[in-house]
Amino acid sequence: MEKYQNPALSPLERAVDLTDRMTVEEQCGQLIYDAPAIERLGIPAYNWWNEGLHGLARAGVATMFPQAIALAAMFDAEGMKAVADVISTETRAKYNEISKHEDRDIYKGLTLWSPNINIFRDPRWGRGQETYGEDPYLTAMLGKAFVEGLQGDGKVMKTAACAKHYAVHSGPEAIRHSFDAVASKKDMEETYLPAFRVLVEDAKVEAVMGAYNRVNGEGACASTVLMDRLKEWGFDGHFVSDFNALEDFDINHKLTKNQVETAAAAIKSGLDLNAGRVYEKLMQALEKGLVTKEDIRNACIHVMRTRIRLGMFDAETEYDKIPYSVVACEEHKAFSLKCAERSMVLLKNNGILPLDLSKYQTIGVIGPNANSREALEGNYCGTADRYVTFLEGVQDAFSGRVLYSQGCHLYKDRTSGLARANDRIAEAETVAEQSDLVILCVGLDAYIEGEEGDAGNEFSSGDKIDLRLPAPQRLLLSKVLAKGKPTIIVTAAGSAINVEADCDALVHAWYPGQYGGKALMNLLLGNTDFSGKLPVTFYETADKLPDFCDYSMANRTYRNISDNVLYPFGFGLSYAKTACSNLKVDGMNVTLDITNTDSRDTEDVVQLYIKDDAACAVKNYSLCGFRRVALAANETKQVSLTLPKSAFESVDDDGVRAVRGKQFTLFAGTQQPDAISEQLLGSKCLTTQIIL
């Protein structure tokens, strides 16, 4: 048996053996994302680009989970790991069968370019929907769980995860190919790098992807500072560029004179795999003496080690018999529904919810997202074998008459190009007039909120210009609400929206996945309780936000803001009331009791926040623990949490992390300890002092 096919050897030993059998030209070919076959060595062609953000994406039918930001709203690391396990299972099942047909195309491999662990620092960023929100600790814990679920704990990796986009990357989308994200050493260490460090050190993520932009003057895909941090953390996988990011080096960033220089700079910095075509110039760089054969060899060893860790050259692996029947199976889809129910956030309820359908004969469902599949999907999605839109969810659950009107286009002033402006407003008003209850479905979708190049809106290449609904929807709301009918507003969006409307109930549904409509009605009817919490701050207005291009964390996120808050990070209403008590701290261990004081079952999220008295600590406090808890009616459970070492550390202006504080305040509850949360929920956090 060839050494590189011998599973008794380490993946590194096998990768070295395999790489050294290649010519230098063959090695260069393996460093481009659509690597060609090397038939004489038994190496099939392989396309490294696959996606698994919230379900296997762009590869045909698969279970579609809620978008990543919605999954973050569950505040559930165990649930996140289970989601990723489903994704990796379906990815393996498809890979097993499609490979038999020699299909080596894009989106067919085992290397998933997920998760996106960038910090959602500004609510205008269109790709924020792909992230786990604004908090570094929440992002790190959910990202770690997601990586563990994707990569598994078998003899070989189930799939390979990729932490992206390293590291300071969160808009603006329109200028990302030329933009220099300037971040202080403090903000780097305090906010932008922690999640990447956890995924590398603790989760052993197999790949890290660089960003398009520069970071403090250096191209993110060839940054000495960023690469040195990966070495410091013991990164043991491969580094990949974002797609065509290297092409920006000479064209837009003006860091190099041409692609030959770019290829040399990238590979010498430690970029192993090129998603793009710049590494086609590696042989020219070698001939010019800009790189060495050893540079190329080392990169090839890294990428072949990943393929070996995935078992691609083994006679058989433990995952080879995963059957195609698991793809979009009923068990997986039922879990997607459960995640959608756990992720939707109830922001307002004047008592209209849960609904008693016996009170209504006619329900009007109005809005551009009412019957939209796109409003369920978000970006980087797969194709579900069945969708339930919000309208369909109402129709399935209600035996009376359901009236429907689109009301308006998502963002244009008319739904038909031949019509006059506001061509569906009269119909919407009629539906509202003839309904006993109105469910108004508004928001965005990934065609106008998302990634530059994917989101073709008239706004800002996928970013939002402000936090309001598009103008046609604002008009629709005013016209419908003027009818005075009981109205529930459901917002589908991947970011913070201020609907600016006086309604009876307000639900932020995110992009809830294939069964979003069914999940919505289960929640509105009280078949299950709302338990989602906001992983981002909902601001009142964009006018008070710092400049979008300013990467300083001053006056950004719940950790540093002092005003402009509409709904706080960590906030979410439920039908049942819970209460926390008996907070105790023993070293790094925290225990408390949580009681469901209601006669209905519920789930809630215990949240821990810590305030540091060090001069360089964050302005407010930081999340340092969370746990989703299921509670039967009137049940009490004890919750145990372990504080991370980082909870007691602060970061100074030089980016040095250390324990400096002497006295810490620990807050515990089902919310953050701010005045707005206390007012909205009618409860305060428990507190205790910790003296070091």
C-alpha positions in Angstrom: 0.0 0.0 0.0 1.2 3.5 -0.8 2.2 5.4 2.3 -0.3 8.2 1.7 -3.0 5.5 1.7 -1.9 4.0 5.0 -4.2 5.1 7.8 -1.7 3.8 10.4 0.5 6.8 9.6 -0.4 10.3 10.8 -2.2 12.6 8.3 0.9 14.8 8.2 3.2 11.9 7.3 0.7 10.8 4.6 0.4 14.3 3.3 4.2 14.7 3.1 4.5 11.4 1.2 1.8 12.3 -1.2 3.1 15.8 -1.9 6.6 14.6 -2.5 5.3 12.3 -5.2 4.0 15.3 -7.2 6.0 17.5 -9.5 6.1 21.2 -8.5 3.6 22.0 -11.2 1.2 19.4 -9.8 1.6 20.8 -6.4 0.7 24.3 -7.6 -2.4 22.8 -9.2 -3.6 21.4 -5.9 -3.4 24.9 -4.4 -6.3 26.3 -6.5 -9.8 25.7 -5.2 -10.9 23.5 -8.2 -7.9 21.2 -8.0 -7.4 18.9 -11.0 -7.1 15.2 -10.8 -3.6 13.5 -10.8 -4.5 10.2 -12.2 -1.1 8.6 -11.8 -1.3 9.1 -8.0 -5.0 8.1 -7.8 -6.0 11.7 -6.8 -9.5 12.6 -8.1 -10.3 16.2 -9.0 -11.7 18.1 -6.0 -13.5 21.4 -5.7 -12.9 22.9 -2.3 -15.8 25.3 -2.3 -18.9 24.1 -0.5 -21.3 26.0 1.9 -23.1 24.9 5.0 -24.1 28.0 6.9 -27.6 26.9 7.9 -28.0 23.7 5.9 -26.1 22.2 3.0 -26.2 25.1 0.5 -26.4 25.4 -3.3 -26.2 21.7 -3.8 -29.8 20.8 -4.5 -32.3 19.6 -1.9 -31.3 19.7 1.8 -32.8 20.5 5.1 -33.0 24.3 5.5 -32.5 25.6 9.0 -33.1 29.2 10.1 -30.4 31.6 9.1 -27.3 31.8 11.3 -28.4 34.9 13.1 -31.7 33.2 13.9 -29.8 30.1 15.2 -27.8 32.5 17.4 -31.1 33.8 18.9 -31.6 30.4 20.4 -28.6 31.0 22.7 -28.0 27.3 22.6 -24.6 25.8 22.0 -25.8 22.2 22.2 -28.5 23.0 19.7 -26.0 24.6 17.4 -23.8 21.5 17.5 -26.8 19.4 16.7 -27.7 21.6 13.7 -24.1 21.3 12.4 -24.2 17.5 12.9 -27.3 17.3 10.6 -25.6 19.5 8.0 -22.4 17.3 8.0 -24.6 14.1 7.9 -26.4 15.4 4.8 -23.2 16.6 3.2 -21.6 13.2 3.6 -24.7 11.5 2.3 -24.7 13.6 -0.9 -20.9 13.3 -1.3 -21.1 9.5 -1.0 -23.6 9.2 -3.8 -22.6 12.1 -6.1 -19.0 10.9 -6.0 -20.1 7.6 -7.4 -21.2 9.5 -10.5 -17.8 11.2 -10.7 -19.4 14.6 -10.1 -16.6 16.8 -8.7 -18.2 20.1 -9.2 -18.5 23.1 -6.9 -20.7 22.6 -3.8 -20.2 18.9 -3.9 -17.3 18.4 -1.5 -16.7 17.9 2.2 -15.0 21.3 2.9 -17.7 23.6 4.1 -16.8 27.3 4.2 -18.7 27.9 7.4 -19.2 29.4 10.0 -19.0 33.1 9.6 -17.8 34.3 13.0 -17.3 38.0 12.2 -18.7 40.4 14.7 -22.0 42.0 13.7 -20.7 45.4 14.8 -23.1 47.6 12.7 -26.8 46.8 12.0 -26.5 48.2 8.5 -24.2 45.4 7.3 -26.1 43.1 4.9 -24.0 40.0 5.7 -24.6 40.3 9.4 -27.3 37.7 9.0 -24.6 35.1 8.4 -23.1 35.7 11.9 -23.9 34.9 15.5 -24.4 38.5 16.5 -22.5 41.3 18.1 -21.0 39.6 21.2 -17.5 37.9 21.0 -18.3 35.4 23.7 -21.6 34.3 22.3 -20.0 34.1 18.8 -17.1 32.0 20.1 -19.3 29.5 22.0 -21.7 29.0 19.2 -19.0 28.9 16.6 -17.1 26.4 18.6 -20.2 24.2 18.9 -20.9 24.5 15.2 -17.4 23.5 14.2 -17.5 20.5 16.5 -20.8 19.4 14.9 -19.4 19.7 11.4 -16.1 18.0 12.0 -17.4 15.3 14.3 -15.4 13.1 16.7 -14.7 10.1 14.4 -11.5 8.5 13.2 -11.6 10.9 10.2 -13.3 14.3 10.0 -17.0 14.2 9.0 -16.6 17.5 7.2 -14.1 20.3 7.4 -15.3 23.5 8.9 -13.9 27.0 8.0 -13.8 30.0 10.3 -14.3 33.1 8.2 -13.6 35.9 7.4 -10.4 36.5 9.2 -10.5 38.8 10.9 -11.8 42.4 10.8 -14.6 42.2 8.3 -18.2 43.5 8.6 -18.9 46.0 5.8 -19.4 48.2 4.0 -20.1 45.6 1.2 -19.8 48.2 -1.6 -16.2 49.0 -1.0 -14.9 45.7 0.6 -12.5 45.1 -2.3 -10.6 48.3 -1.6 -11.4 49.1 2.0 -8.9 49.3 4.8 -10.5 48.3 8.1 -8.6 50.2 10.8 -8.9 48.7 14.2 -7.0 49.5 17.4 -5.0 46.8 19.2 -7.5 46.9 22.0 -10.5 46.4 19.7 -8.6 43.6 17.9 -8.0 41.7 21.0 -11.2 42.6 22.8 -13.7 42.1 20.0 -12.5 41.0 16.6 -10.1 38.1 17.4 -11.5 36.2 20.4 -13.9 34.0 18.4 -11.2 33.0 15.9 -8.9 32.1 18.7 -11.4 29.9 20.4 -12.2 28.1 17.1 -8.5 27.5 16.4 -7.4 26.6 20.0 -10.5 24.8 21.3 -12.5 23.6 18.3 -9.5 22.8 16.2 -11.2 24.2 13.1 -9.6 22.8 10.0 -9.6 25.9 7.9 -9.5 29.7 8.2 -10.6 32.0 5.4 -9.1 35.5 4.9 -11.2 38.5 4.2 -11.4 40.8 1.1 -10.5 44.0 2.9 -7.2 45.2 4.3 -6.7 45.2 8.0 -4.6 48.1 9.3 -3.0 48.4 5.9 -2.2 44.8 5.2 -4.2 42.5 2.9 -6.2 40.3 5.2 -5.3 37.2 3.1 -1.6 37.9 3.5 -1.3 39.8 6.8 1.8 39.2 8.8 0.0 40.3 12.0 -3.0 38.0 11.4 -0.8 35.0 10.3 1.4 35.4 13.4 -1.6 35.2 15.6 -2.7 31.9 14.0 0.8 30.5 14.6 0.6 31.7 18.2 -2.7 29.9 18.6 -1.2 26.6 17.1 -3.4 26.6 14.0 -3.0 23.2 12.4 -5.2 23.3 9.3 -5.1 25.2 6.0 -5.6 28.9 5.2 -7.8 29.8 2.2 -8.6 33.1 0.6 -12.0 34.4 0.1 -13.1 34.0 -3.5 -11.0 36.3 -5.8 -9.7 38.2 -2.8 -6.1 37.9 -4.0 -7.2 39.5 -7.3 -7.8 42.7 -5.3 -4.2 43.0 -4.1 -2.9 44.7 -7.2 -6.1 45.9 -8.8 -7.8 47.6 -5.8 -5.6 47.6 -2.8 -2.4 48.5 -4.7 -0.3 46.3 -2.5 1.4 44.5 -5.3 2.3 45.4 -8.9 0.8 42.3 -10.5 -0.6 38.8 -9.8 2.8 37.2 -9.8 3.8 39.4 -6.9 0.5 38.7 -5.2 0.9 34.9 -5.5 4.4 35.2 -4.0 3.3 37.4 -1.1 0.3 35.2 -0.3 2.1 31.9 -0.3 5.0 33.2 1.7 2.7 34.6 4.3 1.0 31.3 4.8 -2.0 31.3 2.4 -2.3 27.7 1.3 -5.4 27.5 -0.9 -6.4 30.1 -3.4 -10.1 30.5 -4.1 -9.5 32.2 -7.4 -6.9 32.1 -10.1 -3.9 34.0 -8.8 -2.0 30.8 -7.8 -1.9 30.0 -11.5 1.0 32.4 -11.5 3.0 30.5 -8.9 5.2 28.9 -11.4 6.1 32.3 -12.8 6.8 33.5 -9.2 9.1 30.4 -8.8 11.0 31.1 -12.0 11.5 34.8 -10.9 12.9 33.6 -7.6 10.0 35.2 -5.6 9.1 31.9 -4.0 10.8 28.7 -3.3 9.8 25.1 -4.0 9.6 24.6 -0.3 7.0 27.4 0.0 4.8 25.5 -2.6 5.5 22.2 -1.0 4.5 23.3 2.5 1.2 24.7 1.2 0.5 21.5 -0.7 1.2 19.4 2.4 -1.4 21.5 4.4 -4.2 21.1 1.8 -3.5 17.4 1.2 -3.4 16.8 5.0 -7.0 18.1 5.1 -8.1 15.7 2.4 -6.4 12.9 4.2 -8.1 13.9 7.5 -11.4 13.7 5.6 -10.6 10.1 4.7 -10.5 10.8 1.0 -7.7 8.3 0.3 -8.8 5.6 2.7 -10.3 2.4 1.4 -13.3 3.1 3.6 -14.4 5.4 6.3 -17.1 5.3 9.0 -19.2 7.8 7.1 -19.2 6.0 3.7 -22.5 4.2 4.5 -24.5 7.2 5.5 -27.5 6.7 3.1 -28.9 9.3 0.8 -32.3 8.8 2.6 -31.1 11.0 5.5 -31.2 14.1 3.2 -34.2 16.2 4.1 -35.6 13.3 6.1 -38.6 13.9 8.4 -36.4 13.9 11.6 -34.1 16.6 10.2 -37.0 18.8 9.1 -38.7 18.4 12.4 -35.5 19.7 14.1 -35.5 22.6 11.7 -39.0 23.5 12.8 -38.0 23.3 16.4 -35.1 25.6 15.8 -37.4 28.1 14.0 -39.7 28.1 17.0 -36.8 28.6 19.4 -35.3 31.4 17.4 -38.2 33.8 16.7 -38.2 36.7 19.2 -41.4 38.2 20.6 -40.6 41.9 21.0 -44.1 43.2 21.9 -47.4 41.7 23.1 -50.3 43.7 24.6 -52.1 40.5 25.5 -53.4 39.5 22.1 -51.1 36.5 22.1 -51.4 33.6 22.4 -54.2 33.8 19.9 -57.7 32.3 20.6 -58.8 31.5 17.0 -62.4 31.0 18.2 -62.6 34.8 18.4 -62.0 35.3 14.7 -64.0 34.5 11.6 -61.6 36.1 9.1 -57.9 36.7 9.3 -56.2 39.0 6.8 -52.6 38.1 6.0 -50.9 41.1 4.3 -47.4 42.1 3.2 -44.6 41.4 0.7 -43.2 38.7 2.9 -46.5 36.9 3.6 -46.2 34.4 0.9 -42.5 34.7 0.1 -40.2 31.7 0.2 -37.2 34.1 0.0 -38.3 35.5 3.3 -37.7 32.0 4.8 -34.3 31.4 3.2 -31.8 34.1 3.9 -28.6 33.9 2.0 -26.2 30.9 1.5 -29.2 28.6 1.5 -30.0 25.2 0.0 -33.3 24.1 -1.6 -36.0 22.7 0.7 -38.2 19.9 -0.5 -41.1 21.7 1.1 -41.7 25.3 2.3 -44.4 26.7 4.6 -44.7 30.4 4.1 -46.3 32.7 6.8 -49.5 32.8 4.7 -49.5 29.0 4.3 -48.9 28.6 8.1 -52.0 30.6 8.8 -54.1 28.8 6.2 -53.0 25.4 7.6 -53.8 26.4 11.2 -57.1 28.4 10.8 -60.3 26.8 9.6 -62.0 30.2 9.0 -61.5 32.5 6.0 -58.0 33.7 5.2 -57.8 36.8 3.0 -54.4 37.7 1.4 -52.9 40.7 -0.2 -49.2 41.3 -1.1 -49.8 44.9 -0.2 -46.7 46.2 -1.9 -43.4 45.3 -3.4 -40.6 44.6 -1.0 -38.9 47.9 -1.9 -40.2 49.1 -5.3 -43.1 51.5 -5.4 -45.3 49.1 -7.4 -45.6 45.4 -7.9 -46.3 45.6 -11.6 -44.1 47.6 -14.0 -47.2 48.7 -16.0 -49.1 49.9 -13.0 -49.1 53.1 -11.1 -47.3 53.5 -7.8 -48.8 51.8 -4.8 -50.8 49.4 -6.9 -51.6 46.9 -4.1 -52.5 49.4 -1.3 -56.2 49.5 -2.0 -56.4 45.7 -2.0 -54.5 45.6 1.3 -56.9 48.2 2.8 -59.8 46.1 1.7 -58.4 43.0 3.2 -57.8 44.8 6.5 -61.3 46.2 6.5 -62.9 42.8 6.0 -60.7 41.0 8.6 -61.2 40.5 12.3 -57.4 40.1 12.7 -54.5 41.2 10.6 -51.1 39.5 10.4 -48.8 41.9 8.6 -45.7 40.3 7.2 -43.0 42.8 6.3 -39.2 43.0 6.3 -36.4 42.2 3.9 -34.9 39.2 2.0 -31.5 38.2 0.8 -32.0 39.9 -2.6 -31.8 43.3 -0.9 -30.0 42.4 2.3 -26.9 40.3 1.9 -23.5 40.0 0.1 -22.2 42.4 -2.5 -22.7 40.7 -5.8 -25.6 38.6 -4.5 -27.9 41.3 -3.2 -28.9 43.4 -6.2 -30.9 46.1 -4.4 -31.0 49.8 -5.1 -29.6 50.6 -1.7 -26.0 49.8 -0.9 -24.7 46.5 -2.4 -26.6 44.5 0.2 -26.2 46.9 3.2 -29.0 48.9 4.6 -29.0 52.7 4.4 -30.9 53.0 7.7 -32.9 50.8 10.1 -36.4 51.5 8.8 -38.5 49.3 6.5 -38.3 50.3 2.8 -40.6 53.2 2.0 -43.4 51.1 0.3 -43.7 49.0 3.4 -43.9 52.0 5.7 -46.8 53.3 3.6 -48.5 49.9 3.8 -48.2 49.8 7.5 -49.7 53.2 8.0 -52.6 52.4 5.7 -53.4 49.0 7.3 -52.9 50.2 10.9 -55.3 53.1 10.2 -58.1 50.6 9.9 -57.9 50.0 13.7 -58.0 46.2 13.5 -56.0 44.0 15.9 -52.7 43.7 14.2 -49.7 41.4 14.6 -46.6 42.5 12.7 -44.1 39.8 11.7 -40.7 41.0 10.5 -38.5 38.7 8.4 -35.0 40.1 8.3 -31.5 39.2 9.2 -30.8 42.3 11.1 -32.2 45.0 13.4 -35.3 46.8 12.1 -37.3 49.5 13.7 -40.8 49.0 12.2 -42.0 52.3 13.8 -45.5 51.1 14.2 -48.1 50.9 17.0 -49.2 47.3 16.8 -50.7 44.8 19.2 -47.8 42.3 18.9 -44.4 42.4 17.1 -42.5 39.3 16.2 -39.0 39.3 14.7 -38.9 36.0 12.7 -35.5 36.4 11.1 -35.2 34.2 8.0 -36.7 31.2 9.8 -36.0 28.3 7.4 -38.3 26.1 5.4 -41.0 25.7 8.0 -41.1 29.3 9.1 -44.8 29.6 8.6 -45.6 26.6 10.7 -43.2 27.7 13.4 -44.9 31.1 13.5 -48.4 29.8 14.0 -47.3 27.3 16.6 -45.9 30.3 18.5 -48.8 32.7 17.9 -51.2 30.0 19.1 -49.2 29.1 22.1 -48.6 25.5 21.1 -45.1 26.3 22.0 -43.7 29.3 23.9 -41.5 32.1 22.5 -38.0 31.8 23.8 -35.7 33.5 21.3 -33.4 36.3 22.5 -31.8 39.0 20.5 -28.1 38.3 19.7 -27.8 41.9 18.5 -29.0 45.3 19.8 -32.0 46.8 18.1 -31.3 50.5 17.8 -33.8 53.3 17.5 -32.1 55.1 14.6 -29.1 54.8 12.4 -28.6 58.6 12.8 -26.9 58.1 16.2 -24.6 55.3 15.1 -20.9 55.8 14.4 -19.9 56.1 10.8 -20.3 52.7 9.1 -16.6 52.7 8.0 -15.4 53.4 11.5 -14.2 50.1 13.0 -13.8 51.4 16.5 -16.1 49.7 19.0 -16.8 53.0 20.9 -20.5 53.4 21.2 -21.1 50.1 19.4 -23.0 47.0 20.8 -24.5 46.6 24.2 -21.0 46.5 25.8 -20.2 50.1 24.9 -23.4 52.0 24.2 -25.2 54.5 26.4 -28.4 55.4 24.5 -30.3 54.8 21.2 -31.5 51.4 22.3 -34.9 50.2 21.1 -34.7 46.5 22.2 -31.6 45.3 24.0 -29.2 42.5 23.3 -30.4 39.4 25.1 -34.1 40.5 25.2 -37.1 38.5 24.3 -40.6 38.0 25.7 -42.3 34.8 26.5 -45.8 33.8 27.6 -44.7 32.1 30.7 -42.9 34.0 33.5 -39.7 32.7 35.0 -37.7 33.8 38.0 -34.1 33.3 39.0 -33.0 32.9 42.6 -30.2 31.5 44.9 -27.3 32.8 42.9 -24.0 31.4 44.3 -20.4 31.6 43.1 -17.7 29.2 44.1 -14.4 30.0 42.3 -15.2 29.8 38.6 -18.4 27.9 39.2 -21.8 29.6 39.3 -25.1 28.0 40.3 -28.6 29.5 40.4 -32.2 28.3 40.4 -34.7 29.2 37.6 -38.4 28.7 38.2 -41.2 28.6 35.8 -43.9 30.4 37.7 -46.6 29.7 35.0 -49.0 26.9 34.3 -47.6 26.3 30.8 -44.3 24.7 29.7 -41.6 27.0 28.5 -38.0 27.4 27.7 -35.8 30.4 28.8 -32.2 31.4 28.6 -30.1 32.0 31.7 -27.6 34.8 31.0 -24.6 35.8 33.0 -22.9 39.2 32.6 -19.8 40.5 34.4 -18.7 44.1 35.1 -15.0 44.7 35.7 -13.7 47.6 37.7 -10.4 47.8 35.7 -9.9 51.2 34.0 -9.5 49.6 30.6 -12.5 47.2 30.9 -15.5 47.6 28.5 -17.8 50.4 29.3 -20.7 48.4 30.5 -20.4 44.7 31.1 -19.9 41.5 29.0 -21.8 38.3 28.5 -19.8 35.5 30.2 -22.3 32.6 30.4 -25.6 31.4 29.0 -27.7 28.2 29.1 -31.0 27.4 27.5 -33.3 25.7 30.0 -36.5 23.7 29.3 -39.0 24.1 32.2 -42.3 22.3 32.7 -45.2 24.2 34.3 -44.2 25.4 37.8 -40.9 23.5 37.6 -37.6 24.7 39.2 -34.2 23.7 37.9 -30.7 24.4 39.2 -28.4 25.7 36.5 -24.6 25.3 36.8 -22.3 27.4 34.7 -18.5 27.7 34.6 -17.1 31.2 34.1 -14.4 31.4 31.4 -11.0 32.8 32.4 -11.6 35.6 29.9 -14.5 36.9 32.1 -11.9 38.4 34.5 -9.6 39.7 31.9 -9.4 43.2 30.4 -7.6 44.5 27.4 -5.4 47.6 27.5 -4.7 50.0 24.6 -1.7 47.9 23.6 -3.9 44.9 23.1 -2.5 43.1 26.1 -5.1 40.8 27.8 -4.7 40.3 31.6 -6.5 40.1 34.9 -6.3 43.7 36.2 -9.6 44.2 38.1 -10.0 43.5 41.8 -13.7 43.7 42.2 -16.3 42.3 39.7 -20.1 42.4 39.7 -21.8 39.3 38.4 -25.3 39.7 37.0 -27.6 36.7 36.5 -31.0 36.5 35.0 -32.8 35.9 31.7 -31.8 39.3 30.3 -29.0 41.8 30.4 -28.9 44.1 33.5 -29.9 47.3 31.7 -32.8 49.6 32.6 -34.7 49.0 29.3 -34.7 45.3 29.8 -35.9 45.7 33.3 -38.7 48.0 32.1 -39.8 45.7 29.3 -39.6 42.5 31.3 -40.6 43.9 34.7 -37.7 42.1 36.4 -34.1 42.7 37.5 -31.1 40.5 37.4 -29.6 38.9 40.5 -26.2 40.4 41.5 -23.2 39.4 43.5 -19.7 40.7 44.1 -16.6 38.7 43.3 -13.4 39.9 44.9 -10.1 38.7 43.6 
